Amino acid sequence: MLTKLRNRLSIAVEPLVKHIAKLGLTPNSLTIASLLIMIAGFSTLIITGNKFLFLPALVASLILDALDGSLARYTGKVTKFGGVLDSTVDRVNDFLSIASLKIIGLPELLVYIAIVTSFLTSYIRARVEVEGVRMEGVGLIERGERAIYLVAIYLITFISCEASVIALALFILLTLITVLQRLMYAHRSLRS
């Protein structure tokens, strides 16, 4: 869904991207900053157990992740290595953001399942695109939606642990549906 809104979102963030470009920052520097902020926030969460301190790091990391691609397109610095770096950092950030839910008390088994299903959605896309099939926009909950949903789960933990467990279970269901949608799409596209 967010993929379909990319043009509108690009227009909305364009003034910020222009300012970042004037500062001389590169897309890869935003990607690395996203990773460092996530690691710092996750480390702080492990050391202190204070989930209030992790939330700003999670949000800041996601914002930088959203901006790195926009900056690359705006500055004409879209590179194959930048794409690989971005995807790699995305997986680390996905792991840390989901693993943080275990640290703040959500059920371990659900957290592990959420990590696996989240990774599968990304893996299927990457693997099928290697075969020359474009997968952007395929599936109910792509990375952007997953990231926003994880922030929502995290916010729900401040209100109700029980509700956050239900939200995490729904996250798993949505990612499983996406895995199936992508596999079916891949099957149709790659039959020959």
Backbone as a printed PyTorch tensor [residue, N CA C, xyz], in Angstrom:
tensor([[[  0.8170,  -1.1950,   0.0000],
         [  0.0000,   0.0000,   0.0000],
         [  0.8650,   1.2660,   0.0000]],

        [[  1.8780,   1.3080,   0.8720],
         [  2.7500,   2.4870,   0.8990],
         [  3.5160,   2.6320,  -0.4050]],

        [[  3.8130,   1.5070,  -1.0490],
         [  4.5040,   1.5480,  -2.3370],
         [  3.6860,   2.3420,  -3.3400]],

        [[  2.3710,   2.1480,  -3.2930],
         [  1.4800,   2.8510,  -4.2220],
         [  1.4030,   4.3390,  -3.9130]],

        [[  1.7540,   4.7270,  -2.6890],
         [  1.7270,   6.1380,  -2.2920],
         [  3.0970,   6.8050,  -2.4140]],

        [[  4.0830,   6.0700,  -2.9390],
         [  5.4640,   6.5660,  -2.9640],
         [  5.5900,   7.9510,  -3.6110]],

        [[  4.9120,   8.1800,  -4.7480],
         [  5.0230,   9.4770,  -5.4190],
         [  4.5190,  10.6040,  -4.5290]],

        [[  3.3950,  10.3850,  -3.8590],
         [  2.8540,  11.4040,  -2.9650],
         [  3.7790,  11.6330,  -1.7720]],

        [[  4.3110,  10.5420,  -1.2360],
         [  5.2280,  10.6650,  -0.0990],
         [  6.5110,  11.3690,  -0.5180]],

        [[  6.9850,  11.0870,  -1.7270],
         [  8.2070,  11.7400,  -2.2160],
         [  8.0260,  13.2480,  -2.2960]],

        [[  6.8670,  13.6720,  -2.7600],
         [  6.5740,  15.1060,  -2.8420],
         [  6.5340,  15.7170,  -1.4480]],

        [[  5.9520,  14.9870,  -0.4930],
         [  5.8270,  15.4950,   0.8730],
         [  7.1840,  15.6590,   1.5540]],

        [[  8.1150,  14.7430,   1.2980],
         [  9.4190,  14.8150,   1.9680],
         [ 10.4730,  15.5620,   1.1490]],

        [[ 10.1130,  16.0080,  -0.0490],
         [ 11.0870,  16.6570,  -0.9270],
         [ 11.8000,  17.8480,  -0.2760]],

        [[ 11.0970,  18.7380,   0.4390],
         [ 11.8200,  19.8530,   1.0760],
         [ 12.8810,  19.3700,   2.0680]],

        [[ 12.5600,  18.3300,   2.8300],
         [ 13.5240,  17.7850,   3.7860],
         [ 14.6980,  17.1450,   3.0540]],

        [[ 14.4100,  16.4150,   1.9850],
         [ 15.4590,  15.7600,   1.2050],
         [ 16.3840,  16.8060,   0.5800]],

        [[ 15.8180,  17.8960,   0.0880],
         [ 16.6480,  18.9820,  -0.4730],
         [ 17.5980,  19.5380,   0.5790]],

        [[ 17.0770,  19.7310,   1.7810],
         [ 17.9030,  20.2600,   2.8750],
         [ 19.0240,  19.2800,   3.2360]],

        [[ 18.6920,  17.9980,   3.2930],
         [ 19.6980,  16.9780,   3.5960],
         [ 20.7740,  16.9540,   2.5130]],

        [[ 20.3480,  17.0880,   1.2530],
         [ 21.3080,  17.1030,   0.1420],
         [ 22.2420,  18.3000,   0.2500]],

        [[ 21.7080,  19.4650,   0.6590],
         [ 22.5390,  20.6600,   0.8160],
         [ 23.5790,  20.4800,   1.9130]],

        [[ 23.2570,  19.6600,   2.9020],
         [ 24.2090,  19.4000,   3.9830],
         [ 25.3510,  18.4890,   3.5380]],

        [[ 25.2040,  17.8990,   2.3400],
         [ 26.2490,  17.0370,   1.8020],
         [ 26.1670,  15.5970,   2.2690]],

        [[ 25.0670,  15.2440,   2.9090],
         [ 24.9110,  13.8620,   3.3520],
         [ 24.5880,  12.9700,   2.1530]],

        [[ 25.0490,  11.7450,   2.2090],
         [ 24.8020,  10.7990,   1.1190],
         [ 23.7250,   9.8010,   1.5430]],

        [[ 23.1000,   9.1390,   0.5720],
         [ 22.1230,   8.1030,   0.9240],
         [ 22.7240,   7.0140,   1.8210]],

        [[ 23.9510,   6.5940,   1.5010],
         [ 24.5860,   5.5510,   2.3170],
         [ 24.8560,   6.0250,   3.7400]],

        [[ 25.1480,   7.3150,   3.9060],
         [ 25.3760,   7.8190,   5.2680],
         [ 24.0790,   7.7890,   6.0730]],

        [[ 22.9390,   8.0370,   5.4200],
         [ 21.6570,   7.9330,   6.1220],
         [ 21.3680,   6.4830,   6.4940]],

        [[ 21.6990,   5.5630,   5.5920],
         [ 21.4870,   4.1410,   5.8540],
         [ 22.2990,   3.7040,   7.0750]],

        [[ 23.5800,   4.0770,   7.0950],
         [ 24.4580,   3.7180,   8.2230],
         [ 23.9730,   4.3950,   9.5050]],

        [[ 23.5460,   5.6490,   9.4160],
         [ 23.0240,   6.3480,  10.5970],
         [ 21.7880,   5.6360,  11.1410]],

        [[ 20.9390,   5.1570,  10.2380],
         [ 19.7620,   4.3920,  10.6420],
         [ 20.1600,   3.1700,  11.4610]],

        [[ 21.1760,   2.4620,  10.9860],
         [ 21.6660,   1.2720,  11.6870],
         [ 22.2600,   1.6330,  13.0490]],

        [[ 23.1060,   2.6620,  13.0800],
         [ 23.7670,   3.0370,  14.3350],
         [ 22.7610,   3.4890,  15.3900]],

        [[ 21.7530,   4.2280,  14.9560],
         [ 20.7180,   4.6700,  15.8940],
         [ 19.9410,   3.4750,  16.4380]],

        [[ 19.6090,   2.5220,  15.5580],
         [ 18.8800,   1.3350,  16.0050],
         [ 19.7130,   0.5180,  16.9830]],

        [[ 21.0000,   0.3450,  16.6860],
         [ 21.8840,  -0.4100,  17.5840],
         [ 21.9990,   0.3050,  18.9270]],

        [[ 22.1600,   1.6170,  18.8960],
         [ 22.2620,   2.3850,  20.1490],
         [ 20.9770,   2.2590,  20.9670]],

        [[ 19.8320,   2.3810,  20.3000],
         [ 18.5610,   2.2610,  21.0070],
         [ 18.3600,   0.8650,  21.5790]],

        [[ 18.6850,  -0.1590,  20.7950],
         [ 18.5290,  -1.5400,  21.2460],
         [ 19.4660,  -1.8260,  22.4180]],

        [[ 20.7060,  -1.3390,  22.3250],
         [ 21.6720,  -1.5330,  23.4150],
         [ 21.1830,  -0.8550,  24.6900]],

        [[ 20.6460,   0.3430,  24.5390],
         [ 20.1080,   1.0660,  25.6870],
         [ 18.9430,   0.2960,  26.3070]],

        [[ 18.0990,  -0.2770,  25.4710],
         [ 16.9750,  -1.0670,  25.9630],
         [ 17.4680,  -2.2870,  26.7480]],

        [[ 18.4830,  -2.9630,  26.2300],
         [ 19.0310,  -4.1370,  26.9290],
         [ 19.6300,  -3.7290,  28.2730]],

        [[ 20.3870,  -2.6420,  28.2790],
         [ 21.0880,  -2.2240,  29.4880],
         [ 20.1230,  -1.6850,  30.5460]],

        [[ 19.1910,  -0.8510,  30.1280],
         [ 18.3140,  -0.1780,  31.0940],
         [ 16.9580,  -0.8480,  31.2610]],

        [[ 16.5110,  -1.5630,  30.2390],
         [ 15.1670,  -2.1330,  30.2770],
         [ 14.0810,  -1.0810,  30.1100]],

        [[ 14.4860,   0.1530,  29.7940],
         [ 13.5390,   1.2640,  29.6860],
         [ 13.0320,   1.3850,  28.2490]],

        [[ 11.7820,   0.9670,  28.0390],
         [ 11.2360,   0.9880,  26.6790],
         [ 10.9490,   2.3960,  26.1860]],

        [[ 10.8450,   3.3590,  27.0890],
         [ 10.6380,   4.7470,  26.6710],
         [ 11.8550,   5.2790,  25.9130]],

        [[ 13.0370,   4.7810,  26.2710],
         [ 14.2620,   5.2410,  25.6130],
         [ 14.4530,   4.6270,  24.2310]],

        [[ 13.8630,   3.4430,  24.0040],
         [ 14.0270,   2.7720,  22.7210],
         [ 13.1220,   3.3730,  21.6500]],

        [[ 11.9460,   3.8170,  22.0150],
         [ 10.9640,   4.2940,  21.0420],
         [ 11.4920,   5.4200,  20.1500]],

        [[ 12.1340,   6.4640,  20.6920],
         [ 12.6650,   7.5110,  19.7910],
         [ 13.7190,   6.9850,  18.8190]],

        [[ 14.5380,   6.0320,  19.2750],
         [ 15.5540,   5.4540,  18.3820],
         [ 14.8790,   4.6640,  17.2640]],

        [[ 13.8440,   3.9180,  17.5960],
         [ 13.1050,   3.1460,  16.6050],
         [ 12.5060,   4.0620,  15.5440]],

        [[ 11.8460,   5.1110,  15.9880],
         [ 11.2060,   6.0470,  15.0480],
         [ 12.2530,   6.7800,  14.2070]],

        [[ 13.3260,   7.2550,  14.8430],
         [ 14.3720,   7.9760,  14.1040],
         [ 15.0220,   7.0720,  13.0640]],

        [[ 15.2670,   5.8240,  13.4260],
         [ 15.8690,   4.8820,  12.4900],
         [ 14.9610,   4.6420,  11.2920]],

        [[ 13.6750,   4.4980,  11.5420],
         [ 12.7190,   4.2820,  10.4510],
         [ 12.6170,   5.5010,   9.5360]],

        [[ 12.6840,   6.6860,  10.1140],
         [ 12.6230,   7.9120,   9.3020],
         [ 13.8460,   7.9920,   8.3900]],

        [[ 15.0180,   7.7330,   8.9510],
         [ 16.2380,   7.7630,   8.1260],
         [ 16.1800,   6.7070,   7.0330]],

        [[ 15.6350,   5.5360,   7.3710],
         [ 15.5050,   4.4760,   6.3650],
         [ 14.5730,   4.9080,   5.2430]],

        [[ 13.5420,   5.6380,   5.5800],
         [ 12.6070,   6.1130,   4.5480],
         [ 13.2380,   7.2030,   3.6870]],

        [[ 14.1350,   7.9660,   4.2720],
         [ 14.7260,   9.0940,   3.5530],
         [ 15.9090,   8.7070,   2.6630]],

        [[ 16.5990,   7.6150,   2.9670],
         [ 17.8040,   7.2990,   2.1940],
         [ 17.4930,   7.0460,   0.7250]],

        [[ 16.4110,   6.3410,   0.4510],
         [ 16.0330,   6.0910,  -0.9420],
         [ 15.5930,   7.3520,  -1.6590]],

        [[ 14.8500,   8.2090,  -0.9450],
         [ 14.4160,   9.4830,  -1.5340],
         [ 15.6190,  10.3640,  -1.8600]],

        [[ 16.5930,  10.3750,  -0.9480],
         [ 17.8020,  11.1660,  -1.1790],
         [ 18.5800,  10.6050,  -2.3710]],

        [[ 18.6610,   9.2890,  -2.4740],
         [ 19.3780,   8.6710,  -3.6050],
         [ 18.7270,   9.0710,  -4.9250]],

        [[ 17.4080,   9.0100,  -4.9900],
         [ 16.7120,   9.3810,  -6.2340],
         [ 16.8570,  10.8750,  -6.5140]],

        [[ 16.7580,  11.7070,  -5.4850],
         [ 16.8370,  13.1550,  -5.6660],
         [ 18.2220,  13.5950,  -6.1420]],

        [[ 19.2640,  12.9810,  -5.5880],
         [ 20.6380,  13.3830,  -5.9300],
         [ 21.2030,  12.5990,  -7.1120]],

        [[ 20.4320,  11.6360,  -7.6080],
         [ 20.9280,  10.8080,  -8.7110],
         [ 22.0170,   9.8570,  -8.2750]],

        [[ 22.0350,   9.5070,  -6.9840],
         [ 23.0640,   8.6130,  -6.4580],
         [ 22.5110,   7.2210,  -6.1610]],

        [[ 21.6160,   6.7590,  -6.9950],
         [ 21.0990,   5.3980,  -6.8590],
         [ 22.1720,   4.4480,  -7.3900]],

        [[ 22.6600,   3.5620,  -6.5290],
         [ 23.6960,   2.6070,  -6.9370],
         [ 23.2900,   1.1940,  -6.5280]],

        [[ 23.8640,   0.2190,  -7.2060],
         [ 23.5870,  -1.1720,  -6.8530],
         [ 24.0840,  -1.4740,  -5.4440]],

        [[ 25.2860,  -0.9690,  -5.1060],
         [ 25.8010,  -1.2060,  -3.7540],
         [ 24.9050,  -0.5430,  -2.7190]],

        [[ 24.4240,   0.6520,  -3.0100],
         [ 23.5180,   1.3250,  -2.0800],
         [ 22.2790,   0.4900,  -1.8130]],

        [[ 21.7620,  -0.1570,  -2.8480],
         [ 20.6050,  -1.0340,  -2.6790],
         [ 20.9240,  -2.2350,  -1.8000]],

        [[ 22.1100,  -2.8170,  -2.0100],
         [ 22.5280,  -3.9620,  -1.1930],
         [ 22.7310,  -3.5290,   0.2550]],

        [[ 23.4000,  -2.3990,   0.4520],
         [ 23.6270,  -1.8810,   1.8090],
         [ 22.2930,  -1.6130,   2.4990]],

        [[ 21.3730,  -0.9680,   1.7940],
         [ 20.0670,  -0.6410,   2.3610],
         [ 19.3140,  -1.9050,   2.7630]],

        [[ 19.3000,  -2.9060,   1.8880],
         [ 18.5950,  -4.1550,   2.1950],
         [ 19.2250,  -4.8770,   3.3890]],

        [[ 20.5460,  -4.8510,   3.4590],
         [ 21.2470,  -5.4980,   4.5690],
         [ 20.9170,  -4.8110,   5.8860]],

        [[ 21.0000,  -3.4890,   5.8940],
         [ 20.6870,  -2.7280,   7.1100],
         [ 19.2160,  -2.9070,   7.4800]],

        [[ 18.3500,  -2.9600,   6.4860],
         [ 16.9240,  -3.1920,   6.7530],
         [ 16.7140,  -4.4880,   7.5280]],

        [[ 17.4320,  -5.5560,   7.1410],
         [ 17.2520,  -6.8310,   7.8340],
         [ 17.7330,  -6.7400,   9.2780]],

        [[ 18.8720,  -6.0830,   9.5050],
         [ 19.3690,  -5.9230,  10.8750],
         [ 18.3700,  -5.0950,  11.6840]],

        [[ 17.9100,  -3.9910,  11.1120],
         [ 16.9540,  -3.1420,  11.8200],
         [ 15.6350,  -3.8620,  12.0680]],

        [[ 15.1830,  -4.6660,  11.1020],
         [ 13.9700,  -5.4620,  11.3040],
         [ 14.1560,  -6.4020,  12.4930]],

        [[ 15.2950,  -7.0960,  12.5050],
         [ 15.5540,  -8.0310,  13.6050],
         [ 15.5460,  -7.3090,  14.9480]],

        [[ 16.2730,  -6.2030,  15.0440],
         [ 16.3660,  -5.5010,  16.3280],
         [ 15.0230,  -4.9390,  16.7730]],

        [[ 14.2560,  -4.4010,  15.8240],
         [ 12.9630,  -3.8290,  16.2050],
         [ 11.9950,  -4.9060,  16.6760]],

        [[ 12.0130,  -6.0770,  16.0420],
         [ 11.1260,  -7.1620,  16.4830],
         [ 11.6650,  -7.8040,  17.7680]],

        [[ 12.9720,  -8.0310,  17.8460],
         [ 13.5690,  -8.6320,  19.0450],
         [ 13.3410,  -7.7700,  20.2720]],

        [[ 13.2310,  -6.4610,  20.0880],
         [ 12.9810,  -5.5720,  21.2280],
         [ 11.6660,  -5.9200,  21.9240]],

        [[ 10.7250,  -6.4790,  21.1670],
         [  9.4290,  -6.8450,  21.7610],
         [  9.5960,  -7.9620,  22.7890]],

        [[ 10.5440,  -8.8620,  22.5860],
         [ 10.8440,  -9.9100,  23.5720],
         [ 11.4230,  -9.2810,  24.8280]],

        [[ 12.3020,  -8.3130,  24.6410],
         [ 12.9600,  -7.6820,  25.7830],
         [ 11.9490,  -6.9520,  26.6680]],

        [[ 10.9070,  -6.4020,  26.0520],
         [  9.9190,  -5.6740,  26.8500],
         [  8.7680,  -6.5600,  27.3220]],

        [[  8.8950,  -7.8850,  27.1010],
         [  7.9780,  -8.8020,  27.7490],
         [  6.9670,  -9.5390,  26.8890]],

        [[  7.0080,  -9.3660,  25.5680],
         [  6.0760, -10.1150,  24.7350],
         [  6.5540, -11.5650,  24.6060]],

        [[  5.6430, -12.5000,  24.3310],
         [  6.0110, -13.9200,  24.3060],
         [  7.1240, -14.2320,  23.3070]],

        [[  8.1090, -14.9610,  23.8040],
         [  9.3000, -15.2910,  23.0250],
         [  8.9550, -16.0040,  21.7160]],

        [[  8.0770, -17.0040,  21.7900],
         [  7.7300, -17.7680,  20.5990],
         [  7.1000, -16.8720,  19.5370]],

        [[  6.1940, -15.9960,  19.9210],
         [  5.5760, -15.0830,  18.9500],
         [  6.6100, -14.1540,  18.3290]],

        [[  7.5410, -13.6890,  19.1300],
         [  8.5910, -12.8020,  18.6130],
         [  9.4390, -13.5380,  17.5770]],

        [[  9.8100, -14.7850,  17.8720],
         [ 10.6070, -15.5610,  16.9170],
         [  9.8410, -15.8030,  15.6170]],

        [[  8.5640, -16.1260,  15.7400],
         [  7.7490, -16.3470,  14.5400],
         [  7.6410, -15.0540,  13.7360]],

        [[  7.4890, -13.9210,  14.4240],
         [  7.4060, -12.6300,  13.7390],
         [  8.7020, -12.3220,  12.9820]],

        [[  9.8300, -12.6560,  13.5770],
         [ 11.1170, -12.4420,  12.9040],
         [ 11.1790, -13.2850,  11.6310]],

        [[ 10.8320, -14.5580,  11.7400],
         [ 10.9120, -15.4540,  10.5830],
         [  9.9590, -15.0060,   9.4740]],

        [[  8.7030, -14.7140,   9.8180],
         [  7.7430, -14.3270,   8.7780],
         [  8.1230, -13.0030,   8.1330]],

        [[  8.6430, -12.0870,   8.9340],
         [  9.0720, -10.7970,   8.3880],
         [ 10.2350, -10.9930,   7.4080]],

        [[ 11.1950, -11.8200,   7.8070],
         [ 12.3360, -12.0850,   6.9270],
         [ 11.9070, -12.8170,   5.6590]],

        [[ 10.9540, -13.7360,   5.7830],
         [ 10.4910, -14.4690,   4.6060],
         [  9.8750, -13.5420,   3.5660]],

        [[  9.1160, -12.5440,   4.0040],
         [  8.5110, -11.6300,   3.0310],
         [  9.5940, -10.9200,   2.2200]],

        [[ 10.6460, -10.4950,   2.9010],
         [ 11.7370,  -9.8060,   2.2110],
         [ 12.5520, -10.7700,   1.3560]],

        [[ 12.8000, -11.9780,   1.8800],
         [ 13.5920, -12.9510,   1.1350],
         [ 12.9020, -13.3520,  -0.1660]],

        [[ 11.6170, -13.6210,  -0.0880],
         [ 10.8920, -14.0340,  -1.2930],
         [ 10.9820, -12.9480,  -2.3520]],

        [[ 10.7920, -11.7040,  -1.9400],
         [ 10.8890, -10.6160,  -2.9210],
         [ 12.2830, -10.5910,  -3.5580]],

        [[ 13.3190, -10.6300,  -2.7250],
         [ 14.6860, -10.5660,  -3.2560],
         [ 14.9780, -11.7460,  -4.1720]],

        [[ 14.5630, -12.9280,  -3.7660],
         [ 14.8630, -14.1290,  -4.5530],
         [ 14.1240, -14.1350,  -5.8870]],

        [[ 12.8670, -13.7150,  -5.8720],
         [ 12.0820, -13.7000,  -7.1100],
         [ 12.5790, -12.6000,  -8.0410]],

        [[ 12.9940, -11.4630,  -7.4790],
         [ 13.5060, -10.3860,  -8.3310],
         [ 14.8090, -10.7780,  -9.0130]],

        [[ 15.5910, -11.6720,  -8.3860],
         [ 16.7940, -12.2010,  -9.0430],
         [ 16.4060, -12.9260, -10.3310]],

        [[ 15.2320, -13.5140, -10.3360],
         [ 14.7330, -14.2350, -11.5180],
         [ 14.1130, -13.2880, -12.5460]],

        [[ 14.1480, -11.9820, -12.2650],
         [ 13.6750, -10.9980, -13.2300],
         [ 12.2150, -10.6070, -13.0940]],

        [[ 11.5800, -10.9900, -12.0130],
         [ 10.1760, -10.6480, -11.7840],
         [ 10.0940,  -9.5220, -10.7610]],

        [[  9.4460,  -8.4350, -11.1440],
         [  9.3010,  -7.2910, -10.2350],
         [  8.2560,  -7.6190,  -9.1750]],

        [[  8.6150,  -7.4510,  -7.8990],
         [  7.7280,  -7.8150,  -6.7940],
         [  7.2310,  -6.6000,  -5.9980]],

        [[  7.6700,  -5.4210,  -6.3670],
         [  7.2420,  -4.2390,  -5.6260],
         [  5.7200,  -4.1230,  -5.6730]],

        [[  5.1200,  -3.9080,  -4.5230],
         [  3.6740,  -3.7630,  -4.4500],
         [  2.9230,  -5.0740,  -4.3200]],

        [[  3.6490,  -6.1950,  -4.2620],
         [  2.9910,  -7.4920,  -4.1370],
         [  2.9270,  -7.8770,  -2.6610]],

        [[  1.7350,  -8.0920,  -2.1750],
         [  1.5560,  -8.5320,  -0.7980],
         [  0.8470,  -7.5070,   0.0630]],

        [[  0.2050,  -8.0160,   1.0680],
         [ -0.6290,  -7.2060,   1.9490],
         [  0.1720,  -6.2380,   2.8050]],

        [[  1.3290,  -6.7000,   3.3150],
         [  2.0870,  -5.8790,   4.2630],
         [  3.5730,  -5.9070,   3.8810]],

        [[  3.9750,  -4.9020,   3.1150],
         [  5.3730,  -4.7900,   2.6910],
         [  6.1950,  -4.1740,   3.8290]],

        [[  7.4550,  -3.8940,   3.5670],
         [  8.3390,  -3.4490,   4.6490],
         [  7.8600,  -2.1580,   5.3080]],

        [[  7.4300,  -1.1950,   4.5210],
         [  6.9650,   0.0650,   5.1100],
         [  5.8140,  -0.1300,   6.0660]],

        [[  4.8570,  -0.9450,   5.6580],
         [  3.7210,  -1.2330,   6.5290],
         [  4.1580,  -2.0140,   7.7690]],

        [[  5.0790,  -2.9670,   7.5710],
         [  5.5650,  -3.7370,   8.7240],
         [  6.2390,  -2.8260,   9.7380]],

        [[  7.0360,  -1.8790,   9.2530],
         [  7.7330,  -0.9670,  10.1550],
         [  6.7410,  -0.1200,  10.9580]],

        [[  5.7480,   0.4150,  10.2800],
         [  4.7370,   1.2260,  10.9650],
         [  3.9490,   0.3730,  11.9500]],

        [[  3.6120,  -0.8350,  11.5390],
         [  2.8650,  -1.7400,  12.4090],
         [  3.6710,  -2.0730,  13.6610]],

        [[  4.9840,  -2.2760,  13.5210],
         [  5.8240,  -2.5640,  14.6820],
         [  5.8640,  -1.3880,  15.6560]],

        [[  5.9030,  -0.1850,  15.1340],
         [  5.8360,   0.9940,  16.0130],
         [  4.5000,   0.9960,  16.7530]],

        [[  3.4230,   0.6550,  16.0350],
         [  2.0980,   0.6050,  16.6620],
         [  2.0650,  -0.4460,  17.7800]],

        [[  2.6370,  -1.6250,  17.5200],
         [  2.6890,  -2.6650,  18.5660],
         [  3.4390,  -2.1300,  19.7790]],

        [[  4.5620,  -1.4800,  19.5100],
         [  5.3730,  -0.9410,  20.5970],
         [  4.5720,   0.0740,  21.4160]],

        [[  3.8390,   0.9440,  20.7300],
         [  3.0150,   1.9360,  21.4280],
         [  1.9060,   1.2630,  22.2360]],

        [[  1.3380,   0.1890,  21.6960],
         [  0.2720,  -0.5250,  22.4030],
         [  0.7920,  -1.1250,  23.7090]],

        [[  2.0850,  -1.4800,  23.7500],
         [  2.6340,  -2.0530,  24.9890],
         [  2.5650,  -1.0650,  26.1490]],

        [[  2.5230,   0.2270,  25.8540],
         [  2.4060,   1.2220,  26.9130],
         [  0.9990,   1.2290,  27.5200]],

        [[  0.0350,   0.7140,  26.7710],
         [ -1.3630,   0.7270,  27.1970],
         [ -1.7620,  -0.6120,  27.8110]],

        [[ -1.4520,  -1.7100,  27.0850],
         [ -1.9020,  -3.0290,  27.5190],
         [ -1.0080,  -4.1130,  26.9480]],

        [[ -0.4540,  -4.9150,  27.8250],
         [  0.4000,  -6.0290,  27.3700],
         [ -0.4430,  -7.0530,  26.5960]],

        [[ -1.6510,  -7.3150,  27.0800],
         [ -2.5150,  -8.2880,  26.4100],
         [ -2.8510,  -7.8280,  24.9920]],

        [[ -3.1750,  -6.5450,  24.8480],
         [ -3.5070,  -6.0130,  23.5180],
         [ -2.2970,  -6.0610,  22.5940]],

        [[ -1.1030,  -5.8470,  23.1460],
         [  0.0960,  -5.8940,  22.3050],
         [  0.3850,  -7.3150,  21.8350]],

        [[  0.0580,  -8.3150,  22.6390],
         [  0.2240,  -9.7090,  22.2210],
         [ -0.7360, -10.0150,  21.0650]],

        [[ -1.9640,  -9.5410,  21.1750],
         [ -2.9350,  -9.7210,  20.0890],
         [ -2.4530,  -9.0100,  18.8240]],

        [[ -1.9270,  -7.7880,  18.9880],
         [ -1.4170,  -7.0340,  17.8380],
         [ -0.2440,  -7.7600,  17.1860]],

        [[  0.6180,  -8.3740,  18.0030],
         [  1.7480,  -9.1240,  17.4540],
         [  1.2540, -10.3680,  16.7080]],

        [[  0.2690, -11.0440,  17.2590],
         [ -0.3030, -12.2120,  16.5770],
         [ -0.9170, -11.7960,  15.2350]],

        [[ -1.5690, -10.6450,  15.1950],
         [ -2.1360, -10.1400,  13.9410],
         [ -1.0250,  -9.7950,  12.9470]],

        [[  0.0670,  -9.2170,  13.4450],
         [  1.2390,  -8.9310,  12.6060],
         [  1.7330, -10.2190,  11.9380]],

        [[  1.8310, -11.2900,  12.7200],
         [  2.2860, -12.5710,  12.1800],
         [  1.3190, -13.0590,  11.1120]],

        [[  0.0280, -12.9670,  11.3750],
         [ -0.9690, -13.3970,  10.3960],
         [ -0.8320, -12.6080,   9.0930]],

        [[ -0.6890, -11.2860,   9.2010],
         [ -0.5660, -10.4440,   8.0110],
         [  0.7010, -10.7660,   7.2170]],

        [[  1.8080, -11.0270,   7.9320],
         [  3.0410, -11.3630,   7.2150],
         [  2.9400, -12.7510,   6.5780]],

        [[  2.2550, -13.6860,   7.2430],
         [  2.0430, -15.0110,   6.6330],
         [  1.2030, -14.8990,   5.3700]],

        [[  0.1670, -14.0720,   5.4090],
         [ -0.6520, -13.8500,   4.2150],
         [  0.2130, -13.2700,   3.1000]],

        [[  1.0780, -12.3410,   3.4490],
         [  1.9760, -11.7370,   2.4570],
         [  2.9280, -12.7720,   1.8720]],

        [[  3.4630, -13.6440,   2.7160],
         [  4.3350, -14.7190,   2.2280],
         [  3.5850, -15.5660,   1.2040]],

        [[  2.3690, -15.9540,   1.5260],
         [  1.5760, -16.7670,   0.5970],
         [  1.2620, -16.0110,  -0.6910]],

        [[  0.9000, -14.7220,  -0.5670],
         [  0.6200, -13.9140,  -1.7650],
         [  1.8490, -13.8410,  -2.6630]],

        [[  3.0030, -13.6490,  -2.0710],
         [  4.2200, -13.5350,  -2.8710],
         [  4.6090, -14.8670,  -3.5090]],

        [[  4.4190, -15.9490,  -2.7750],
         [  4.7090, -17.2610,  -3.3600],
         [  3.7690, -17.5700,  -4.5240]],

        [[  2.4950, -17.2520,  -4.3670],
         [  1.5380, -17.4980,  -5.4560],
         [  1.8570, -16.6160,  -6.6630]],

        [[  2.2250, -15.3640,  -6.4090],
         [  2.5930, -14.4640,  -7.4860],
         [  3.8430, -14.9750,  -8.2060]],

        [[  4.8070, -15.4380,  -7.4200],
         [  6.0360, -15.9850,  -7.9970],
         [  5.7210, -17.2280,  -8.8240]],

        [[  4.8510, -18.0750,  -8.3280],
         [  4.4900, -19.2910,  -9.0570],
         [  3.8550, -18.9480, -10.4100]],

        [[  2.9350, -17.9870, -10.3950],
         [  2.2920, -17.5830, -11.6630],
         [  3.3080, -16.9560, -12.6110]],

        [[  4.1870, -16.1220, -12.0790],
         [  5.1210, -15.3600, -12.9140],
         [  6.2590, -16.2050, -13.4670]],

        [[  6.6490, -17.2200, -12.7160],
         [  7.8410, -17.9990, -13.1030],
         [  7.5010, -19.3090, -13.8040]],

        [[  6.2240, -19.5950, -13.9880],
         [  5.8550, -20.8320, -14.7060],
         [  6.2690, -20.7180, -16.1660]],

        [[  7.0460, -21.6590, -16.6080],
         [  7.4200, -21.6980, -18.0290],
         [  8.2060, -22.9500, -18.3460]]])
